[in-house]
């Protein structure tokens, strides 16, 4: 049963949780009479939690009047439900929501818990949700950016926080969603797009000793697969050597039309890597990549080591830019709908996040062959003048506008108007 203790000038009540463990509740500086009254109500809560009976009227009335801080403590002790704790705390409510989403994949829960961590680091575990205002949300966003988090990282987290508060609104725990005014749409980041040349990737692959790692890199660069999700989901039963194609299963787009399944050609750059990995596979291997499936392994860090060992400089977004590079190449060779089908995204997404303008595009645009046969005589004359260092000083339009050849009288193109006649010079 709840016991009252004096701690200096304060009081502490030790209550017994439903599982039998003791839990201290600090009351701060209050009168002994008030501390004893709180202890009696906590005894009633202990009894109700243990035996399952309803609270008496006095304790129920008292519970409705106490502050959020004490409600949070009682909720943590298991004596009241989370929804009774003044709208719940950010830490407890979000954890409860994520853990209760049995329809989510572990990777989705991971990013949700990451958003929760960003929030708790700023507000604390025990901050009641209902006390966070729009000004608080704006302050959180600015603090995240000041700490060095990228704009899109903050936006993704904001989207999850908006979702958490929406659930709170539906449960009538909060009345306002402070994240509604916080940007949540992820933006394109052209400054972090890098086209990774095939020659660069080949030098890196040659420096990698493991056939499975070589296949993994090739799948990203030449197959345009998402790493790790799509590459690690690839099974040998999905690989058709006879027809030179393979099936990609995307957890990211499985809720879209087609179930996230697409068929990708076994491009020539990929075929040899598939064969090498198949030769070292053991009987019974289900997945093409078997050695790096643990969630504890950081594929990005190991990939960066391979890049540096090959004497190359790592680029931003190591895996994503391999996929973006392939999207750019394929767009030059095949219709947009074909590229979208092979890479598993819409043409709009490809234009926004993947396709790039490369040096090769410029080289082809200004090549001799590209302009062959067009105005060759005029082009040769212009080149002669450029090589001789003579600037083209002729006035624009002198030889193509008949008005310059014929000349104009002082009246010009239009007849004089009454207001201007006699006041304008013909110079």
Buried (B, 14 or more C-beta within 10 A) or exposed (E): EBEBEEEEEEBBBBBBBEEEEEBEBEBEEBEEEEBEBBBBBBBBBBBBBEEEEEBEEEBEEBBEEBEBBBBBBBBBBBBBEBBBBBBBBBBBBBBEBBEEEEEBEEEBEEEBBBBBEBBBEBBEBBBBBBBBEBEBBBBBBEBBEEEEBEBBBBBBBBBBBBBBBBBBBEBEBBEEBBBEEBBBEBEEBEEBBBBBBEEBBBBBBEBBEBBBBBBBBBBBBBBBBBBBBBBBBBBBEBBEEEEBBBBBBBBBBEEEEEEBEBEBBBBEBBBEBBEBBBEEBEEEBEBBBBEBEEEEEEBEEBBBEBBEEBEBEEBEBBBBBBBBBBBBBBBEEBEBEEBBBBBBBBBEBBEBBBBBEBEEEEEEEEEEEEEEEEEEEEEEEEEEEEEEEEEEEEEEEEEEEEEEEEEEEEEEEEEEEEEEEEEEEEE
